[in-house]
Structure formats: C-alpha cells, structure tokens
Amino acid sequence: MSDRVGVVWDDKLKGYDFGPGHPLAPIRTQLAMRLSAAFELFDHENVVLLSPVLPASRADLERVHTSQYIDVVVAASSDSSFVDEQHGLGSADVPVFANMHEESARVCGATLMAAQALHSGEFDHAVSLAGGLHHAMPASAEGFCVYNDIAVGIQWLLDQGYERIAYLDLDVHHGDGVQAMFWDDPRVVTISLHESPKTLFPGSGYPKESGGPHAPASAINVALPAGTGDQGWLRAFSAIVPDILEAFDPQILVTQNGADAHLLDPLAHLTMSLDGQRCSYDLVHRWAHKYAGGKWLAVGGGGYAWVEVVARAWTHLIAEITGHPIEPETPLPAEYRAFVESELGQISPELMTDGHTPWARPFDSGYDPDDQVDQAILATRRIIFPGWGLVIEPGEWL
C-alpha cells in the first residue's frame, strides 16, 4: 500500500525537553525510533530518512501563532525563572527551559518537513514522531505544548493552495489547539476521539463544539466515557470517521497518533490495548488510500508509558505507514531489550502484542441506547451528520 515514505528524524529533536520528571520526555520518541530501527523498518527501499531538521522560521510560526507570543517564548528561553501565566509559560505543565524557542521551533520544522515532503510529490506518506503538540494555542502554551507543529504544517499546506485537509486526532486528550486554529476555516475538518472532558484535561471536546459560522460541522468531537476499551473505541472510530472522510473528500489526511489511550497510561482513563492501537493504524492507512488519494501525514503526540506502550505502538505505526507491518506475536529484538534494561533499568515487554484480539461491532447494524459509548457516538452524529447530509441512526431506527 505504501510506495514512498519519508520518515523525519534528527537526534537534535531530543532538545525539546522540559527536564527530569516531566512526563513528556524525549526518550519516548528515541525509544520508538530505536525499536523501529531494530526491526529494520528504515532499511526498506521505499523508505527514506529525512534529515537534518532545521527549526521552523519565525514566518512559519506566525502562520498560526501571534508575534507577541513568539516574542514571549524567545524571552523565556534565556530565563529559567520566567513565569507568564497569561501565555501559559512557567507552569508545571510547561516549565521553561534553555533554548525553548529554538527547540520548539525545531519540532515544528520536523512536521513542516513532512508536509513539504508530501507536497513535493516525492512521497505518498510522511511521518514525524517528534510532532503532535496539539494543545498549543495561537497566543499561549498549554498541556506540554509550546508551539503547535500540526497547525504550522496544515497552514503551510493551505498556503500552497490545498483546499481540503482532514485532521484526525487519536490522542486520549482533545485536540483543542488544532481545533481552535481552524475553527472557522471550511478547508480543514478536525476530528478528535478522546476521553470525555468531564474526566480529563483539557476539559473541552464536547460534541456541541462543531465549528465556526463559516465552517459549520467542520469540528467533529467524540467524547468517550472513561473506561472505554478496544471494542468501544474502534466502534466509535468506525461509526464517525469514514463517513466524514467520504463526504469531505480530503486531499491530505493528517493524523496525530498519541498513544495515551492505552490502559497502562498513567495520565488518562481509557483502556485500549496495543492491539487496538495497531488496528487503528491499519484503519487509518486504508482510509488514507480510500479517501485521501494515499496522502498521509502522521505525527506522534501523547503517551506516557514510555517503555511498556509508546515505543511498541509507534513502531507499529511506522511499520504500517511503510507498508511492512509487524505480526503481533513477533518478539522484540534482543538488542533493543538489552538497551532498555541497561540504559533505563527497566524490563521491556517481550512481544509486539498485549495478547488481545480487538474487534468492533458495526454501528450501522444497530445500537444500544443504554450503552455509554453508543450514546457518545449518537451525540456526535446527531450534531454533525445533518450538516454533511449523512444518516444519523442505523437504518432500522429511522
């Protein structure tokens, strides 16, 4: 399925580092890239590593961020005691660190490089695991995110003349920053599946948040109840996303692939398995080809069970994107497991599976009005689907 794939990486990307003890540690991405390399995913003829990664220019940042905010980030980058609550800097979530502006801009540069690779026509898919900072707002940092690399990449593509870009957010947290930046732009559809804002940061992402006056029904939010696992998550995913993609007919599909919906993630309350996450990547890949002409830009995102989940999940993601999927029962390479134990003092999982067999009962075959997941699906469909001329409820209930 994947003819030409660009993988953006540069060891300098580890510079986006809030310091010891912070959940968003650069080791997450480094482990995923190391495990992918151990599986020789970068050695295939259809895969090209894209490097070096330069920081995005100020002009590129100003595509989505205010000039004043960028000035504040620059000022904070040389003052470790800097605190600016108005702009979200100096908090426990977003502590300032040396060279913060440059390193945050480099993450944007990585996602921008992936977007440019797709635009060049040389690649069908592009991935940048360092990206995925979906909470950053036009004039403030939020939720571990200083600059919004996803929005920078999408806006750059729009400025090149693209007219239909679909953004799909798989992170357990609502993709609020990207939604805010394209709230009233009919050229961008944002779709976010996340844990209900009643129980999780950032407290947004209700179905009623559906787009601005010039872009009605362009913001699609599926707020899943705490405890939702593979079956419910995949059911909701399949009950919303393909219908919207078919109706919108995107030129490019952009996905944020946070791995924090996993049951072992310490910061959230969904209960997906690695196997459910792998299935989601397979579905996205199929949909990219079916609905977006094969153009797929994928970035990383959240995920805080670094060893247990993130490295394996994102290795499955890269394997799927490159067209060389890894069988679930495959053992992790011995050299990788030895590295994890010697460098981190942790025991790596042995297999590329959690031993689950995920499946999703098709929503259109009927629903249970008392089931909380089905209630969440219906809440979104009732608000969004009429704007796209789509059927709200399964046929036998019409």
C-alpha positions as CSV (number, residue, x, y, z in Angstrom):
1,M,0.0,0.0,0.0
2,S,2.9,2.4,0.7
3,D,5.1,3.2,-2.3
4,R,7.2,6.1,-1.0
5,V,7.6,7.0,2.7
6,G,9.6,9.8,4.3
7,V,10.5,9.4,7.9
8,V,11.6,12.7,9.5
9,W,14.2,12.4,12.2
10,D,17.2,14.2,13.8
11,D,18.8,13.5,17.1
12,K,18.6,17.2,17.8
13,L,14.9,16.8,18.3
14,K,15.6,15.5,21.8
15,G,16.3,19.1,22.7
16,Y,12.5,19.6,23.3
17,D,12.9,18.6,26.9
18,F,11.1,20.0,30.0
19,G,13.6,18.4,32.3
20,P,13.8,15.4,34.7
21,G,10.5,14.2,36.0
22,H,8.3,15.7,33.3
23,P,6.0,13.2,31.5
24,L,6.7,14.4,28.0
25,A,10.3,13.1,27.9
26,P,12.2,12.9,24.6
27,I,13.2,9.3,25.5
28,R,9.7,8.3,24.3
29,T,10.4,9.2,20.7
30,Q,14.0,8.0,20.9
31,L,12.9,4.5,22.1
32,A,10.3,4.3,19.2
33,M,12.9,5.2,16.6
34,R,15.4,2.8,18.1
35,L,12.9,-0.1,18.1
36,S,11.8,0.7,14.6
37,A,15.5,0.7,13.5
38,A,16.0,-2.7,15.3
39,F,13.1,-4.1,13.2
40,E,15.0,-2.7,10.1
41,L,12.0,-0.6,9.1
42,F,14.2,2.1,7.7
43,D,16.2,-0.2,5.6
44,H,13.4,-0.9,3.0
45,E,13.8,0.5,-0.5
46,N,10.6,2.6,-0.2
47,V,11.7,4.3,3.0
48,V,13.8,7.5,3.2
49,L,15.1,9.1,6.4
50,L,14.7,12.8,6.1
51,S,17.4,14.8,8.0
52,P,18.7,17.3,9.2
53,V,15.7,19.1,10.8
54,L,16.0,22.8,11.0
55,P,13.8,25.0,13.3
56,A,10.8,26.5,11.6
57,S,11.3,30.1,10.7
58,R,9.5,32.9,12.5
59,A,7.4,33.5,9.4
60,D,6.3,29.9,9.5
61,L,5.4,30.1,13.2
62,E,3.5,33.3,12.6
63,R,1.2,31.4,10.2
64,V,-0.7,30.2,13.4
65,H,0.9,32.0,16.4
66,T,0.9,35.7,17.3
67,S,4.0,37.7,17.0
68,Q,3.7,38.8,20.6
69,Y,3.5,35.2,21.9
70,I,6.6,34.2,19.9
71,D,8.5,37.2,21.5
72,V,7.5,35.9,24.9
73,V,8.7,32.4,24.2
74,V,12.0,33.9,22.9
75,A,12.4,35.9,26.1
76,A,11.6,32.9,28.3
77,S,14.2,30.8,26.5
78,S,17.1,32.5,28.3
79,D,15.5,32.9,31.8
80,S,14.9,29.6,33.8
81,S,12.8,31.5,36.4
82,F,10.5,33.0,33.8
83,V,6.8,32.8,34.5
84,D,4.0,34.3,32.4
85,E,0.6,32.8,33.3
86,Q,-1.2,34.8,30.5
87,H,0.9,32.9,27.9
88,G,1.0,29.6,29.8
89,L,4.7,29.6,30.4
90,G,6.5,28.7,33.6
91,S,3.8,26.3,34.9
92,A,4.2,22.7,36.0
93,D,2.9,21.6,32.6
94,V,5.0,23.9,30.6
95,P,8.2,24.9,32.6
96,V,10.6,27.0,30.7
97,F,13.9,25.5,29.6
98,A,17.1,26.8,27.8
99,N,16.7,27.4,24.1
100,M,12.9,26.6,24.4
101,H,12.1,28.8,21.4
102,E,14.6,27.1,19.1
103,E,13.8,23.6,20.2
104,S,10.1,24.1,20.0
105,A,10.5,25.6,16.5
106,R,12.6,22.5,15.6
107,V,9.6,20.3,16.4
108,C,7.6,22.5,14.1
109,G,10.3,22.2,11.5
110,A,10.1,18.4,11.6
111,T,6.3,18.4,10.9
112,L,6.8,21.1,8.3
113,M,9.5,19.0,6.6
114,A,7.0,16.1,6.5
115,A,4.3,18.3,5.0
116,Q,6.8,19.6,2.4
117,A,7.8,16.0,1.5
118,L,4.2,15.2,0.7
119,H,3.7,18.4,-1.3
120,S,6.8,17.7,-3.3
121,G,5.2,14.7,-4.8
122,E,8.2,12.5,-4.0
123,F,6.4,10.8,-1.1
124,D,3.0,9.3,-0.5
125,H,3.2,9.1,3.3
126,A,5.4,11.1,5.7
127,V,5.8,10.7,9.5
128,S,7.4,12.8,12.2
129,L,7.1,11.1,15.6
130,A,8.6,14.2,17.3
131,G,5.5,16.2,16.4
132,G,2.0,16.1,17.7
133,L,1.9,19.2,20.1
134,H,-1.8,19.7,19.6
135,H,-2.7,21.8,22.6
136,A,-0.7,24.9,21.9
137,M,-2.9,27.9,21.2
138,P,-2.3,30.9,19.0
139,A,-1.1,33.0,21.9
140,S,-0.4,30.6,24.7
141,A,1.3,27.3,25.7
142,E,-0.8,24.5,27.1
143,G,-0.6,20.9,28.0
144,F,3.2,20.3,27.4
145,C,2.9,22.2,24.1
146,V,4.7,25.4,23.3
147,Y,4.2,25.8,19.5
148,N,1.6,23.9,17.5
149,D,3.6,22.0,14.9
150,I,0.5,20.3,13.5
151,A,-1.2,23.7,12.8
152,V,2.0,25.1,11.3
153,G,2.2,22.1,8.9
154,I,-1.5,22.3,7.9
155,Q,-1.4,26.1,7.4
156,W,1.6,25.8,5.2
157,L,-0.2,23.3,3.1
158,L,-3.2,25.6,2.8
159,D,-0.9,28.4,1.8
160,Q,0.3,26.2,-1.0
161,G,-3.2,26.0,-2.4
162,Y,-4.7,22.9,-0.8
163,E,-8.4,23.3,-0.2
164,R,-9.4,20.2,1.8
165,I,-7.3,18.8,4.6
166,A,-8.7,16.4,7.2
167,Y,-7.1,16.3,10.6
168,L,-7.7,13.2,12.7
169,D,-6.6,13.2,16.4
170,L,-6.2,9.8,18.1
171,D,-4.8,11.1,21.3
172,V,-6.7,10.4,24.5
173,H,-6.8,14.2,25.1
174,H,-8.9,16.5,23.0
175,G,-7.0,18.2,20.1
176,D,-8.1,21.6,21.3
177,G,-5.3,23.7,19.8
178,V,-5.7,22.5,16.3
179,Q,-9.4,22.8,16.5
180,A,-9.1,26.4,17.7
181,M,-6.8,27.4,15.0
182,F,-9.0,26.1,12.2
183,W,-12.4,26.6,14.0
184,D,-13.8,28.8,11.2
185,D,-11.9,27.5,8.2
186,P,-14.0,25.3,5.9
187,R,-10.9,24.0,4.2
188,V,-10.0,22.0,7.4
189,V,-12.0,19.3,9.1
190,T,-10.8,18.4,12.6
191,I,-11.9,15.0,14.1
192,S,-11.0,14.2,17.6
193,L,-11.7,11.0,19.6
194,H,-10.8,11.5,23.2
195,E,-11.8,10.8,26.8
196,S,-14.7,12.8,27.9
197,P,-13.8,16.3,29.1
198,K,-15.8,15.5,32.2
199,T,-12.9,13.4,33.4
200,L,-9.8,14.6,31.6
201,F,-7.7,17.6,30.6
202,P,-8.2,20.0,28.7
203,G,-11.9,20.0,29.6
204,S,-13.1,20.6,26.1
205,G,-14.2,18.5,23.1
206,Y,-17.9,18.2,23.6
207,P,-19.9,17.2,20.5
208,K,-21.6,20.7,20.6
209,E,-18.2,22.2,19.7
210,S,-18.8,21.9,15.9
211,G,-17.1,24.8,14.1
212,G,-17.5,28.5,13.4
213,P,-20.1,30.3,11.4
214,H,-18.2,29.9,8.1
215,A,-17.3,26.3,8.8
216,P,-20.3,24.6,10.4
217,A,-19.9,20.9,11.2
218,S,-16.2,21.1,10.5
219,A,-15.1,20.3,14.1
220,I,-16.1,16.8,15.0
221,N,-15.7,15.6,18.6
222,V,-16.4,12.2,20.0
223,A,-16.2,12.3,23.8
224,L,-15.8,8.7,25.1
225,P,-16.5,7.7,28.7
226,A,-13.7,6.7,31.0
227,G,-13.0,3.0,30.8
228,T,-13.6,2.7,27.0
229,G,-11.5,-0.1,25.6
230,D,-10.7,-1.5,22.2
231,Q,-14.2,-2.6,21.2
232,G,-15.9,0.7,22.1
233,W,-13.1,2.9,20.8
234,L,-12.9,1.1,17.4
235,R,-16.7,1.1,17.2
236,A,-16.8,4.9,17.7
237,F,-13.9,5.4,15.3
238,S,-15.6,3.4,12.5
239,A,-19.0,5.0,13.2
240,I,-17.8,8.5,12.6
241,V,-14.6,8.9,10.7
242,P,-15.1,7.1,7.3
243,D,-18.5,8.8,6.7
244,I,-17.0,12.2,7.3
245,L,-13.9,11.5,5.2
246,E,-16.0,10.2,2.3
247,A,-18.2,13.3,2.4
248,F,-15.3,15.8,2.7
249,D,-13.0,14.1,0.1
250,P,-9.7,15.4,1.6
251,Q,-6.6,15.9,-0.5
252,I,-4.4,15.1,2.5
253,L,-5.1,13.2,5.8
254,V,-3.1,14.4,8.8
255,T,-3.2,12.3,11.9
256,Q,-2.0,12.9,15.5
257,N,-1.2,9.4,16.9
258,G,-0.9,9.9,20.7
259,A,-0.5,6.5,22.4
260,D,-2.1,7.5,25.7
261,A,-5.5,5.8,25.3
262,H,-3.7,2.7,26.4
263,L,-4.9,1.1,29.7
264,L,-1.4,1.5,31.2
265,D,-1.1,5.2,30.5
266,P,-0.7,7.0,33.9
267,L,-2.4,10.2,32.8
268,A,-5.8,9.0,31.4
269,H,-8.5,6.5,31.9
270,L,-9.3,4.7,28.6
271,T,-8.4,1.0,28.4
272,M,-7.2,0.3,24.9
273,S,-4.6,-2.4,24.3
274,L,-1.6,-2.2,22.0
275,D,-3.5,-4.4,19.6
276,G,-6.4,-2.0,19.4
277,Q,-4.0,0.8,18.7
278,R,-2.4,-1.2,15.9
279,C,-5.8,-1.8,14.4
280,S,-6.4,1.9,14.4
281,Y,-3.3,2.5,12.4
282,D,-4.4,-0.2,9.9
283,L,-7.8,1.6,9.5
284,V,-6.2,5.0,9.0
285,H,-3.9,3.6,6.4
286,R,-6.8,2.1,4.5
287,W,-8.8,5.3,4.8
288,A,-5.8,7.4,3.6
289,H,-5.8,5.4,0.4
290,K,-9.6,5.2,0.0
291,Y,-10.5,8.8,0.8
292,A,-7.3,11.0,0.5
293,G,-5.6,9.6,-2.6
294,G,-3.0,7.9,-0.4
295,K,-1.6,11.2,1.0
296,W,-1.0,10.7,4.8
297,L,1.0,12.9,7.2
298,A,1.4,11.3,10.6
299,V,2.9,12.8,13.8
300,G,3.3,11.5,17.3
301,G,1.7,13.0,20.4
302,G,1.0,12.0,23.9
303,G,1.9,8.7,25.6
304,Y,3.5,8.4,29.0
305,A,4.1,4.7,29.5
306,W,7.3,5.0,27.5
307,V,8.7,1.5,27.7
308,E,5.5,-0.5,28.1
309,V,3.5,1.2,25.4
310,V,4.8,4.1,23.4
311,A,7.8,2.5,21.8
312,R,5.8,-0.5,20.6
313,A,2.8,1.5,19.5
314,W,4.8,3.9,17.4
315,T,6.9,1.1,15.9
316,H,3.6,-0.5,14.8
317,L,2.7,2.9,13.4
318,I,5.9,3.3,11.4
319,A,5.6,-0.4,10.2
320,E,2.1,0.3,9.0
321,I,3.0,3.6,7.3
322,T,5.9,2.0,5.5
323,G,3.8,-1.0,4.3
324,H,5.8,-3.5,6.3
325,P,3.5,-4.4,9.3
326,I,4.9,-6.4,12.2
327,E,3.0,-9.5,13.2
328,P,1.6,-9.1,16.8
329,E,3.3,-12.2,18.2
330,T,6.8,-11.0,17.0
331,P,9.4,-10.8,19.8
332,L,11.1,-7.5,20.3
333,P,14.8,-7.7,19.2
334,A,17.2,-8.8,21.9
335,E,19.5,-5.9,21.4
336,Y,16.7,-3.4,21.9
337,R,15.5,-5.1,25.1
338,A,19.1,-5.2,26.4
339,F,19.4,-1.4,25.7
340,V,16.2,-0.7,27.7
341,E,17.4,-2.7,30.7
342,S,21.0,-1.3,30.7
343,E,20.1,2.4,30.0
344,L,16.8,2.8,31.8
345,G,16.9,0.0,34.3
346,Q,13.5,-1.3,33.1
347,I,12.3,-4.6,31.7
348,S,11.0,-4.2,28.1
349,P,7.9,-6.1,27.0
350,E,8.8,-9.3,25.1
351,L,6.3,-9.3,22.3
352,M,4.7,-6.7,20.0
353,T,1.2,-7.5,21.4
354,D,-0.7,-7.3,24.6
355,G,-2.4,-10.6,23.6
356,H,-5.8,-9.0,22.7
357,T,-8.0,-9.6,19.7
358,P,-9.7,-6.3,19.1
359,W,-12.9,-6.0,17.2
360,A,-15.7,-3.6,16.8
361,R,-19.4,-4.4,16.2
362,P,-20.5,-2.2,13.3
363,F,-22.7,0.7,14.5
364,D,-24.9,0.6,11.5
365,S,-26.1,-3.0,12.5
366,G,-27.8,-1.5,15.5
367,Y,-27.1,0.2,18.8
368,D,-27.9,0.0,22.5
369,P,-29.4,3.3,23.7
370,D,-28.3,2.5,27.2
371,D,-24.6,1.9,26.3
372,Q,-22.4,5.0,27.1
373,V,-20.2,4.5,24.1
374,D,-23.2,4.3,21.8
375,Q,-24.7,7.4,23.5
376,A,-21.4,9.2,22.7
377,I,-21.5,8.1,19.1
378,L,-25.1,9.2,18.7
379,A,-24.4,12.6,20.4
380,T,-21.8,13.4,17.8
381,R,-23.7,12.0,14.8
382,R,-26.9,14.0,15.7
383,I,-25.0,17.3,15.8
384,I,-22.6,16.7,12.9
385,F,-24.1,14.3,10.4
386,P,-27.0,16.6,9.2
387,G,-24.5,19.2,8.1
388,W,-23.0,16.6,5.8
389,G,-26.2,15.0,4.6
390,L,-25.5,11.8,6.4
391,V,-27.8,9.3,8.1
392,I,-27.8,9.8,11.9
393,E,-29.1,6.5,13.2
394,P,-28.9,2.9,11.9
395,G,-31.5,2.0,9.3
396,E,-33.9,0.1,11.4
397,W,-34.4,3.0,13.8
398,L,-35.0,5.7,11.1
